[in-house]
Amino acid sequence: MTFQTTLKKKITFTGIGLHTGIKTTLDLLPAEAGTGILFLTGDGPVRAVYNNAVDGTFALTLEHKKARVQTCEHLLAALHGAGVDNAVCELFGSNEVPILDGSSLLFSKALKKTGIIKHKKKKRLVEINKVFLITDTINGTSRFLRAEPARALKIKYYVSYEHPAIGTLYREYSQKPGVFQKEIAAARTFGWDKQVKEQKKLGLIKGGSTKTGLLFGVKGIENREGLRYKDEIVRHKILDLLGALALLPFNVRGSFTAFKSGHSLDIRMIKELGGYYE
């Protein structure tokens, strides 16, 4: 029997937003069973649920009425990896979750240190019982995200980039206690030097730097410390998918296979799953 959980006590994070560049404070607070993950912004509340996911162009964005929450996937992945079902996430300064180092590591470490407590209410578990396939084509390249029956949550992820520091990568992930923090949490978001410069001229990615993620130049990586893992890129892609799966109103069991996927396919998949099983 699996019961719902929440934090033992309040946790506070402060940092800039990846896209806004604004210094923001995030308070994570314990919540009652059945609350789910609830964001509180200056424009109103936004529940972290699949039908509030509205954009995945550069990050995962949630929206409800006039309220929006940007770049929440790293926090959601950390909560999912720690097994936290209920929390209130209050934002001060902007409606963008602090990017911190571009990964889920600091969120994950704080959750482990703080600890979680169990409620008396059971979790809802859903085991995928059919195949779901989401596909699209970008610049002539096909990509897909597939979900199929399995007794536990598993992810098989393929990425391929025409860059000497990346190339083709593959990694598998199985949801077990402690595995997220050990294998996935430290993998950072990434971007291309030329792309970031162009987007900054347009007023985007104001908080993007080698302190908030991985930056790739024409020949290699711009970060002085280099990669944390040889396959850090595909680990981060798994992290992003877990952040999207956290938006489902149930714990899902199934096997996911991703080929050159990303936020937009992740959002389409959770909307398919949520609409079918809710």
Backbone bond lengths (Angstrom), bond angles and torsions (degrees), N, CA, C in turn:
res aa  C-N    CA-C-N  psi(-1)  N-CA   C-N-CA  omega(-1)  CA-C   N-CA-C  phi
1 M - - - 1.460 - - 1.528 108.85 -
2 T 1.330 117.49 129.89 1.453 122.19 -177.11 1.525 109.77 -114.87
3 F 1.325 115.53 127.82 1.454 120.61 -176.78 1.521 111.88 -107.11
4 Q 1.326 115.70 155.48 1.455 121.49 176.68 1.531 110.69 -66.19
5 T 1.326 115.52 158.06 1.459 120.40 -177.19 1.530 111.13 -134.78
6 T 1.337 114.71 167.61 1.455 121.71 170.80 1.526 108.25 -152.03
7 L 1.324 116.97 177.80 1.456 122.08 179.03 1.527 110.43 -73.03
8 K 1.327 115.92 153.45 1.459 119.59 174.80 1.518 111.40 -74.85
9 K 1.343 116.60 -34.38 1.468 119.94 -178.74 1.529 110.07 -156.92
10 K 1.304 115.84 174.44 1.457 123.55 -178.48 1.533 112.05 -65.78
11 I 1.344 115.51 141.98 1.459 122.47 173.36 1.529 107.67 -127.85
12 T 1.332 117.30 138.33 1.461 121.27 -179.64 1.527 111.00 -120.83
13 F 1.332 116.01 135.61 1.464 123.09 175.98 1.521 108.42 -126.16
14 T 1.327 116.16 144.22 1.463 120.92 175.94 1.528 109.16 -134.00
15 G 1.323 116.47 134.85 1.459 120.47 178.99 1.518 109.75 -178.97
16 I 1.324 116.44 177.91 1.461 120.43 -179.69 1.531 110.72 -89.20
17 G 1.317 114.52 159.19 1.451 120.19 175.09 1.517 110.21 -85.18
18 L 1.318 117.84 142.71 1.462 121.39 -179.36 1.526 111.42 -61.04
19 H 1.312 117.69 -42.71 1.458 121.08 -174.98 1.525 113.18 -95.66
20 T 1.339 117.82 -37.14 1.459 119.92 -179.69 1.525 112.44 -82.49
21 G 1.338 116.75 -30.18 1.459 120.73 -175.39 1.522 112.49 73.16
22 I 1.321 117.83 7.85 1.465 123.11 -176.63 1.530 110.38 -90.72
23 K 1.337 115.21 137.91 1.463 120.28 176.71 1.527 109.22 -69.80
24 T 1.311 115.72 127.34 1.464 121.81 -174.42 1.517 110.26 -133.40
25 T 1.330 115.58 143.76 1.467 121.36 173.86 1.521 108.56 -108.32
26 L 1.311 115.69 134.96 1.462 122.78 178.80 1.520 108.66 -120.64
27 D 1.316 116.72 121.20 1.466 122.42 174.01 1.522 108.76 -104.49
28 L 1.324 116.11 123.91 1.468 121.02 172.63 1.517 107.71 -99.26
29 L 1.318 116.78 126.50 1.456 121.74 -174.42 1.525 111.10 -124.47
30 P 1.340 117.53 146.49 1.465 119.98 174.39 1.522 111.11 -58.91
31 A 1.338 116.39 152.34 1.465 120.35 -179.07 1.522 110.00 -143.10
32 E 1.324 114.89 155.29 1.462 121.32 179.79 1.526 111.49 -68.85
33 A 1.310 115.63 158.39 1.465 121.41 176.47 1.525 109.49 -57.92
34 G 1.333 116.33 139.10 1.452 121.22 179.57 1.515 113.98 88.76
35 T 1.336 117.30 -6.30 1.470 120.46 178.84 1.517 110.70 -71.12
36 G 1.337 117.27 -38.42 1.452 121.73 -172.21 1.521 109.29 74.09
37 I 1.320 116.78 -157.38 1.463 121.10 176.62 1.522 107.13 -99.51
38 L 1.322 116.44 117.30 1.459 122.23 -174.53 1.521 110.08 -121.13
39 F 1.336 116.75 121.55 1.459 121.89 175.68 1.523 109.39 -92.78
40 L 1.328 115.98 137.73 1.462 122.25 174.39 1.519 107.97 -115.11
41 T 1.322 116.91 121.92 1.456 122.23 -179.73 1.524 109.52 -122.22
42 G 1.328 116.29 171.58 1.455 120.64 177.02 1.511 112.84 -66.52
43 D 1.342 116.89 -15.35 1.470 121.66 -179.85 1.521 112.54 -102.88
44 G 1.335 116.61 2.04 1.453 119.86 179.50 1.515 112.58 127.03
45 P 1.338 117.57 177.25 1.461 122.09 -179.00 1.525 112.82 -83.28
46 V 1.328 115.40 150.85 1.466 121.57 174.77 1.527 107.46 -138.04
47 R 1.301 116.76 119.67 1.468 119.73 176.50 1.522 109.82 -80.60
48 A 1.317 115.65 139.93 1.459 121.00 178.17 1.528 108.30 -83.10
49 V 1.331 114.94 79.06 1.453 122.03 -179.81 1.531 108.54 -131.68
50 Y 1.302 116.04 155.02 1.471 121.51 -171.00 1.522 113.58 -57.57
51 N 1.352 118.19 -36.38 1.457 118.64 -176.90 1.527 113.17 -77.59
52 N 1.333 118.21 -2.42 1.465 121.44 172.93 1.526 111.84 -98.47
53 A 1.332 117.75 -1.38 1.467 121.34 177.21 1.526 108.62 -77.87
54 V 1.334 117.06 119.11 1.460 120.17 -172.79 1.524 114.55 -119.00
55 D 1.325 117.27 -17.48 1.469 118.19 -175.77 1.523 110.46 -153.21
56 G 1.333 115.41 139.21 1.453 120.33 177.06 1.515 111.15 -134.71
57 T 1.335 117.06 27.47 1.458 120.56 -175.73 1.518 111.86 -63.23
58 F 1.333 117.17 -54.49 1.462 121.42 178.66 1.520 112.45 -120.19
59 A 1.325 117.23 -13.06 1.460 122.41 -179.21 1.523 107.27 -167.94
60 L 1.319 116.08 173.60 1.460 120.27 179.34 1.525 109.53 -86.28
61 T 1.327 116.51 121.07 1.459 122.09 -178.79 1.518 109.75 -117.81
62 L 1.344 115.65 133.23 1.457 122.68 176.99 1.524 108.65 -109.94
63 E 1.318 116.19 148.52 1.468 119.88 -178.73 1.515 110.21 -147.64
64 H 1.333 115.82 136.97 1.467 121.90 172.96 1.520 107.50 -145.34
65 K 1.339 116.31 118.20 1.458 122.88 -175.18 1.535 109.04 54.65
66 K 1.347 119.05 -120.31 1.463 121.03 -177.92 1.529 113.03 -91.22
67 A 1.314 117.60 -4.96 1.466 121.39 -175.10 1.524 111.75 -95.08
68 R 1.344 115.87 138.03 1.455 122.38 177.05 1.520 109.63 -130.74
69 V 1.316 116.48 148.72 1.468 122.20 173.24 1.519 107.36 -129.87
70 Q 1.337 116.39 122.92 1.462 121.53 -178.12 1.529 111.81 -103.36
71 T 1.328 114.55 151.42 1.470 123.44 169.46 1.530 111.45 53.04
72 C 1.324 115.70 54.03 1.466 120.91 -177.59 1.526 113.30 -99.97
73 E 1.342 117.78 -2.17 1.461 120.24 -171.63 1.525 114.26 -64.75
74 H 1.347 118.29 -34.64 1.466 120.05 -178.31 1.530 111.10 -70.31
75 L 1.319 116.27 -39.54 1.460 120.57 175.35 1.522 110.81 -65.59
76 L 1.329 116.90 -46.56 1.464 120.63 -179.37 1.524 111.51 -61.69
77 A 1.335 117.03 -38.85 1.463 120.71 177.88 1.522 110.59 -63.57
78 A 1.329 116.87 -40.65 1.472 120.50 179.19 1.524 111.26 -65.00
79 L 1.331 117.17 -42.60 1.461 121.09 177.62 1.529 110.44 -63.22
80 H 1.334 116.09 -43.21 1.467 121.36 178.19 1.527 110.31 -62.54
81 G 1.329 116.57 -46.04 1.464 120.39 -179.00 1.508 113.37 -64.54
82 A 1.348 116.94 -30.38 1.469 121.62 179.21 1.526 112.23 -85.97
83 G 1.329 116.66 -7.20 1.454 120.64 -179.53 1.511 114.19 78.11
84 V 1.340 117.67 25.59 1.469 121.84 179.90 1.528 109.50 -88.54
85 D 1.319 116.32 121.62 1.466 121.44 -177.48 1.517 113.36 -97.47
86 N 1.333 116.74 -28.15 1.457 121.23 -173.72 1.521 110.91 -131.68
87 A 1.341 116.48 127.27 1.457 121.24 177.15 1.518 108.94 -164.51
88 V 1.321 115.83 146.45 1.456 121.60 171.66 1.527 107.13 -102.23
89 C 1.333 116.20 127.67 1.461 122.40 -176.54 1.528 107.67 -115.42
90 E 1.342 116.78 102.06 1.456 120.74 -175.21 1.526 110.55 -100.08
91 L 1.326 116.19 126.78 1.464 122.97 -176.78 1.523 111.28 -105.76
92 F 1.344 116.16 134.63 1.458 122.53 177.22 1.532 108.71 -128.51
93 G 1.302 117.50 129.60 1.461 121.15 178.29 1.507 112.73 110.85
94 S 1.323 116.45 -44.93 1.464 122.35 175.01 1.514 108.05 -158.75
95 N 1.322 116.06 176.59 1.461 120.87 178.62 1.522 111.62 -100.40
96 E 1.340 116.22 21.93 1.469 120.26 177.46 1.523 110.04 -113.07
97 V 1.314 116.32 130.35 1.470 121.23 177.78 1.530 109.47 -64.09
98 P 1.329 119.17 134.06 1.470 120.59 179.33 1.527 111.61 -54.56
99 I 1.330 116.49 135.95 1.459 120.89 -177.11 1.525 111.76 -78.93
100 L 1.337 117.35 -23.30 1.472 123.14 -178.26 1.531 109.65 54.34
101 D 1.334 119.31 -122.36 1.476 119.73 -179.31 1.520 112.70 -94.39
102 G 1.342 116.85 9.01 1.460 120.37 179.33 1.510 114.60 91.17
103 S 1.331 116.74 3.33 1.461 121.08 179.79 1.524 109.26 -126.78
104 S 1.345 116.46 -168.40 1.470 121.77 175.38 1.518 111.64 -101.55
105 L 1.331 117.79 4.43 1.460 121.08 -168.94 1.522 113.30 -59.78
106 L 1.332 118.16 -49.53 1.465 120.27 -177.05 1.524 111.41 -67.19
107 F 1.318 117.03 -37.13 1.469 120.02 173.80 1.529 110.02 -61.81
108 S 1.309 115.77 -47.67 1.461 121.70 -176.16 1.526 111.98 -63.15
109 K 1.333 116.80 -43.73 1.470 121.07 179.12 1.522 111.10 -62.90
110 A 1.335 116.67 -42.24 1.462 120.57 -179.22 1.529 111.24 -65.85
111 L 1.325 116.49 -39.46 1.464 120.03 178.23 1.521 111.25 -64.40
112 K 1.322 116.96 -40.20 1.460 120.83 178.89 1.527 110.71 -65.68
113 K 1.336 116.68 -42.78 1.465 121.35 -179.79 1.525 111.70 -65.47
114 T 1.322 116.27 -41.49 1.461 121.37 -177.98 1.515 111.82 -71.94
115 G 1.314 116.10 -41.48 1.454 120.99 -179.78 1.519 112.99 88.57
116 I 1.312 115.89 163.81 1.460 121.22 179.27 1.522 109.79 -126.23
117 I 1.325 115.31 157.65 1.456 121.30 177.87 1.525 108.84 -123.88
118 K 1.331 115.61 154.57 1.455 120.82 -179.00 1.516 111.24 -95.09
119 H 1.344 114.71 142.54 1.455 121.30 170.03 1.530 108.28 -91.95
120 K 1.307 116.22 175.47 1.464 120.40 178.68 1.528 112.01 -89.95
121 K 1.334 115.74 -6.57 1.463 120.41 -178.62 1.531 110.07 -90.66
122 K 1.324 116.41 136.99 1.465 121.54 -177.68 1.533 111.75 -73.50
123 K 1.335 115.48 152.75 1.454 121.52 170.48 1.523 108.91 -77.71
124 R 1.314 115.48 152.24 1.462 119.64 172.41 1.521 107.95 -94.07
125 L 1.316 116.76 126.16 1.459 122.65 179.65 1.520 109.29 -113.16
126 V 1.316 116.36 136.46 1.469 121.88 177.39 1.516 108.60 -126.41
127 E 1.317 115.51 126.97 1.460 121.00 176.41 1.529 108.60 -104.01
128 I 1.315 117.06 118.79 1.461 121.32 -178.99 1.531 110.04 -57.89
129 N 1.328 116.11 131.77 1.472 119.78 -175.03 1.531 112.97 -122.33
130 K 1.343 116.72 12.26 1.455 121.28 176.47 1.526 107.89 -153.80
131 V 1.305 116.21 174.90 1.465 120.79 -179.35 1.528 110.04 -94.78
132 F 1.331 116.08 133.51 1.456 123.02 173.63 1.527 107.16 -118.28
133 L 1.314 117.68 134.00 1.463 121.32 -178.66 1.519 109.94 -134.50
134 I 1.326 116.51 122.82 1.459 123.36 177.93 1.534 107.47 -115.19
135 T 1.319 117.38 129.18 1.462 120.52 -178.17 1.530 110.81 -135.54
136 D 1.323 116.00 158.33 1.455 121.38 166.55 1.526 108.63 -163.75
137 T 1.316 115.88 176.16 1.467 122.01 -179.41 1.523 108.62 -133.16
138 I 1.336 116.67 128.47 1.458 122.39 178.59 1.519 109.22 -125.21
139 N 1.320 116.27 123.58 1.472 121.90 -179.11 1.528 112.12 51.92
140 G 1.319 115.43 39.95 1.459 120.93 178.13 1.515 115.11 81.48
141 T 1.345 117.62 0.53 1.467 121.34 -179.08 1.521 110.11 -105.09
142 S 1.322 116.44 123.21 1.461 121.15 178.36 1.520 110.24 -81.91
143 R 1.320 116.15 146.68 1.462 120.88 176.45 1.519 108.30 -146.99
144 F 1.330 116.42 160.74 1.459 118.60 -177.94 1.521 111.49 -154.76
145 L 1.331 114.29 162.19 1.465 123.63 172.34 1.515 106.42 -137.25
146 R 1.318 116.18 122.63 1.473 122.38 -174.91 1.530 109.42 -121.43
147 A 1.323 116.00 139.62 1.462 121.99 174.93 1.525 108.15 -125.35
148 E 1.323 116.23 137.00 1.463 120.55 -178.99 1.527 110.37 -147.24
149 P 1.338 117.51 167.36 1.460 120.72 -175.31 1.527 113.97 -59.30
150 A 1.329 115.56 141.15 1.468 123.92 173.57 1.523 106.89 -164.75
151 R 1.318 117.35 157.90 1.466 120.97 -177.48 1.517 113.14 -84.12
152 A 1.339 116.89 -9.43 1.463 121.32 179.33 1.525 108.17 -145.37
153 L 1.330 117.19 168.96 1.456 121.10 178.74 1.523 110.14 -79.87
154 K 1.347 115.51 120.68 1.457 121.51 178.59 1.527 109.10 -135.00
155 I 1.331 115.70 148.50 1.467 120.58 178.61 1.523 109.14 -133.68
156 K 1.339 115.57 132.57 1.464 122.06 172.73 1.521 106.27 -119.24
157 Y 1.324 117.20 119.97 1.465 119.60 -170.56 1.527 111.77 -127.54
158 Y 1.344 115.53 129.48 1.464 122.72 176.78 1.536 108.58 -115.93
159 V 1.346 117.13 133.78 1.464 120.86 170.35 1.522 108.46 -130.09
160 S 1.316 116.23 155.41 1.461 120.76 178.37 1.523 108.61 -151.42
161 Y 1.342 115.55 121.15 1.462 121.51 178.82 1.521 109.02 -130.93
162 E 1.326 115.40 139.06 1.463 119.60 177.55 1.526 109.43 -82.23
163 H 1.309 115.18 69.76 1.461 122.18 -179.27 1.525 107.36 -142.50
164 P 1.334 118.00 133.65 1.469 120.62 -175.88 1.520 114.99 -60.32
165 A 1.330 117.38 -22.97 1.461 119.95 -178.96 1.528 113.30 -91.75
166 I 1.348 116.96 -3.59 1.467 119.83 -177.86 1.524 111.85 -123.38
167 G 1.319 117.43 -72.39 1.460 120.43 -178.38 1.517 111.65 73.44
168 T 1.336 116.26 -143.17 1.464 122.41 -179.73 1.522 109.70 -104.08
169 L 1.345 115.76 130.42 1.464 121.16 -177.29 1.529 110.17 -132.47
170 Y 1.323 115.79 151.71 1.468 121.70 177.77 1.528 108.95 -143.79
171 R 1.318 115.94 139.27 1.461 120.08 176.59 1.524 110.38 -151.05
172 E 1.322 115.45 148.17 1.458 121.70 175.45 1.526 109.67 -112.44
173 Y 1.326 115.40 148.78 1.460 121.67 179.05 1.519 108.61 -136.03
174 S 1.324 116.53 135.13 1.460 121.99 175.02 1.521 108.37 -124.75
175 Q 1.314 116.44 130.01 1.459 120.90 -176.56 1.517 110.50 -73.73
176 K 1.325 116.04 110.21 1.456 123.69 175.41 1.520 107.67 -142.73
177 P 1.337 118.56 155.95 1.467 120.42 -179.05 1.534 111.95 -55.05
178 G 1.328 115.99 129.19 1.451 121.51 175.51 1.514 116.11 85.76
179 V 1.326 118.03 -14.52 1.467 121.08 -175.22 1.527 111.57 -69.91
180 F 1.330 117.20 -38.96 1.465 119.24 -179.40 1.523 110.92 -59.18
181 Q 1.334 117.11 -50.41 1.462 119.21 -177.88 1.525 111.04 -66.09
182 K 1.302 117.64 -36.34 1.468 121.36 -176.88 1.524 112.58 -73.30
183 E 1.329 118.70 -39.59 1.463 121.58 -169.79 1.531 115.75 -111.78
184 I 1.334 118.10 -23.84 1.468 120.25 -169.24 1.529 113.68 -119.79
185 A 1.314 117.95 -38.58 1.465 122.24 -168.66 1.521 114.27 -54.87
186 A 1.332 118.86 -35.63 1.474 121.99 -174.26 1.526 113.72 -82.20
187 A 1.324 118.65 -6.02 1.471 121.59 -178.09 1.523 110.37 -73.15
188 R 1.327 116.42 124.97 1.466 121.81 -172.96 1.527 113.79 -92.83
189 T 1.321 114.74 153.55 1.456 121.37 171.47 1.522 109.16 -63.41
190 F 1.322 117.81 162.31 1.457 119.87 -173.07 1.519 111.47 -146.70
191 G 1.331 114.98 159.16 1.463 120.55 178.13 1.513 110.06 -159.10
192 W 1.331 115.59 175.43 1.460 122.15 -176.87 1.522 109.50 -105.66
193 D 1.316 117.00 135.97 1.459 123.31 -177.10 1.538 111.96 -50.24
194 K 1.320 117.19 -50.24 1.459 121.38 -178.52 1.524 111.13 -63.16
195 Q 1.331 116.02 -43.14 1.463 121.56 -179.06 1.529 110.89 -63.62
196 V 1.338 116.31 -43.86 1.463 120.68 -179.02 1.528 110.91 -63.50
197 K 1.325 117.05 -42.95 1.473 120.56 178.93 1.520 111.19 -61.52
198 E 1.332 116.76 -42.10 1.462 121.11 179.67 1.526 111.08 -65.77
199 Q 1.347 116.23 -41.01 1.463 120.08 -178.58 1.521 111.64 -70.50
200 K 1.331 116.81 -33.60 1.465 119.32 177.53 1.528 111.03 -66.03
201 K 1.328 117.69 -34.73 1.462 121.30 176.83 1.529 110.57 -63.10
202 L 1.346 116.29 -27.59 1.455 121.65 179.68 1.527 111.90 -90.39
203 G 1.351 116.23 4.04 1.457 120.64 179.74 1.506 114.34 85.05
204 L 1.346 117.28 16.41 1.464 122.65 -179.55 1.532 110.35 -105.75
205 I 1.330 115.83 165.11 1.467 123.16 177.32 1.536 111.04 45.42
206 K 1.309 116.44 49.01 1.465 121.41 -178.86 1.533 112.39 -65.18
207 G 1.335 116.62 -23.93 1.462 120.02 -179.57 1.514 113.40 -100.66
208 G 1.335 117.34 9.92 1.465 120.85 -177.48 1.520 112.31 -77.01
209 S 1.317 117.88 128.51 1.464 123.64 177.37 1.521 108.33 -165.00
210 T 1.320 116.81 178.11 1.468 120.06 177.53 1.526 111.53 -71.80
211 K 1.337 117.54 -7.24 1.466 120.92 175.66 1.525 111.50 -87.71
212 T 1.325 115.96 -18.31 1.468 119.93 -176.47 1.521 113.22 -115.66
213 G 1.328 117.17 10.95 1.455 120.44 177.90 1.513 111.50 166.96
214 L 1.315 115.69 -176.49 1.457 122.30 178.05 1.519 109.76 -90.24
215 L 1.310 116.23 135.89 1.454 121.24 -179.64 1.528 109.37 -123.17
216 F 1.327 116.20 122.42 1.457 121.50 -178.53 1.525 110.79 -104.95
217 G 1.342 115.87 127.58 1.447 121.46 173.05 1.516 109.85 -92.51
218 V 1.321 117.12 -170.23 1.465 121.31 -177.94 1.526 111.55 -60.99
219 K 1.331 116.83 -40.66 1.461 120.20 -174.19 1.529 114.58 -99.95
220 G 1.311 116.04 -26.99 1.459 117.05 -176.26 1.515 112.46 -172.67
221 I 1.323 115.08 -162.25 1.453 121.09 -176.04 1.527 110.71 -84.25
222 E 1.336 116.53 138.01 1.459 122.53 -177.68 1.533 112.62 -85.73
223 N 1.320 118.18 -22.07 1.469 121.58 -179.07 1.524 110.54 -66.52
224 R 1.323 117.23 129.14 1.461 121.28 -178.04 1.520 113.00 -59.41
225 E 1.331 116.60 -38.90 1.470 120.05 -176.93 1.523 112.68 -78.93
226 G 1.327 117.67 -8.57 1.460 120.63 179.47 1.517 112.77 74.00
227 L 1.318 115.43 -161.08 1.461 121.78 -178.72 1.528 111.15 -80.16
228 R 1.305 116.57 147.74 1.464 121.01 173.59 1.528 110.93 -79.27
229 Y 1.327 115.88 -29.53 1.464 123.55 175.77 1.521 107.49 -141.01
230 K 1.312 116.83 152.28 1.468 119.48 176.96 1.520 110.76 -61.86
231 D 1.331 116.55 -31.19 1.469 121.03 -179.24 1.527 111.50 -108.76
232 E 1.333 116.59 35.27 1.468 120.51 -176.83 1.525 112.20 -57.44
233 I 1.332 117.11 -35.06 1.469 120.44 -177.95 1.523 111.46 -62.22
234 V 1.317 117.60 -48.13 1.464 119.15 -178.03 1.527 110.75 -72.03
235 R 1.326 117.50 -30.44 1.474 119.22 175.02 1.527 110.08 -63.30
236 H 1.349 116.26 -39.33 1.462 117.89 179.55 1.525 111.34 -69.04
237 K 1.310 117.14 -34.03 1.464 119.89 176.54 1.533 110.70 -62.25
238 I 1.336 116.63 -39.00 1.463 120.87 175.71 1.521 109.98 -63.83
239 L 1.335 116.60 -41.71 1.459 122.35 177.12 1.531 110.60 -56.27
240 D 1.318 117.11 -47.40 1.467 121.19 -179.61 1.527 111.63 -62.02
241 L 1.318 116.73 -40.34 1.465 119.90 178.93 1.531 110.66 -64.95
242 L 1.324 117.36 -40.56 1.465 120.98 177.64 1.530 110.60 -63.32
243 G 1.338 116.52 -36.32 1.459 119.95 176.36 1.522 111.63 -62.54
244 A 1.328 116.64 -38.38 1.470 120.55 177.32 1.523 111.05 -69.49
245 L 1.325 117.47 -41.29 1.473 121.06 179.95 1.526 111.70 -63.72
246 A 1.347 116.67 -24.73 1.461 120.88 177.09 1.528 111.68 -65.15
247 L 1.336 117.84 -16.45 1.459 121.63 -179.93 1.528 113.06 -81.71
248 L 1.323 117.31 -7.06 1.461 120.24 177.06 1.528 109.59 -76.00
249 P 1.327 118.92 142.45 1.471 121.56 -177.71 1.529 112.19 -81.69
250 F 1.312 116.15 25.95 1.462 122.47 178.52 1.524 108.39 -158.60
251 N 1.305 116.26 161.30 1.461 121.07 173.15 1.527 107.85 -84.46
252 V 1.323 116.32 122.01 1.454 119.94 -174.41 1.525 111.03 -96.84
253 R 1.317 114.62 140.66 1.460 121.93 172.75 1.523 107.41 -118.10
254 G 1.300 115.79 122.40 1.447 120.62 -178.57 1.509 109.73 175.74
255 S 1.316 116.12 169.68 1.462 121.95 179.93 1.524 108.98 -107.70
256 F 1.335 115.92 125.26 1.461 122.31 -179.56 1.525 109.52 -110.71
257 T 1.315 116.14 131.95 1.463 121.72 174.97 1.517 107.87 -119.97
258 A 1.348 116.16 124.14 1.466 121.24 -177.27 1.516 110.26 -120.26
259 F 1.324 116.20 134.54 1.469 122.11 175.46 1.520 108.33 -126.45
260 K 1.337 116.27 109.29 1.471 122.38 -179.23 1.524 111.33 52.84
261 S 1.307 116.44 38.15 1.456 121.49 -178.04 1.528 110.35 -81.03
262 G 1.337 116.92 -171.92 1.451 121.50 -178.94 1.511 110.56 -179.83
263 H 1.346 116.62 -171.20 1.459 120.95 -174.50 1.523 113.43 -54.43
264 S 1.323 118.18 -43.87 1.465 120.25 -174.92 1.525 111.77 -64.11
265 L 1.344 117.72 -42.18 1.464 120.28 177.08 1.523 110.86 -69.54
266 D 1.344 116.62 -37.17 1.467 120.59 177.59 1.526 110.01 -58.00
267 I 1.332 116.47 -44.82 1.461 120.96 -178.85 1.525 111.00 -65.43
268 R 1.312 116.49 -43.43 1.468 119.40 178.51 1.526 111.06 -62.18
269 M 1.330 117.21 -37.94 1.462 120.86 179.96 1.524 111.33 -66.49
270 I 1.334 117.89 -47.37 1.467 118.20 -177.73 1.523 111.37 -66.78
271 K 1.332 117.05 -28.27 1.465 118.88 177.03 1.526 110.82 -71.85
272 E 1.333 116.23 -34.96 1.469 120.36 174.63 1.533 110.15 -64.48
273 L 1.334 116.36 -48.26 1.465 121.03 -177.80 1.528 111.25 -66.93
274 G 1.334 115.23 -45.66 1.463 118.28 -179.73 1.508 112.79 -62.78
275 G 1.330 116.85 -43.76 1.454 120.72 179.35 1.519 112.85 -65.59
276 Y 1.313 117.16 -32.41 1.473 120.80 -177.06 1.541 111.63 -79.53
277 Y 1.332 117.98 -40.16 1.462 120.11 -171.51 1.531 114.66 -100.69
278 E 1.338 116.97 -14.45 1.476 116.58 -176.55 1.530 110.76 -76.36
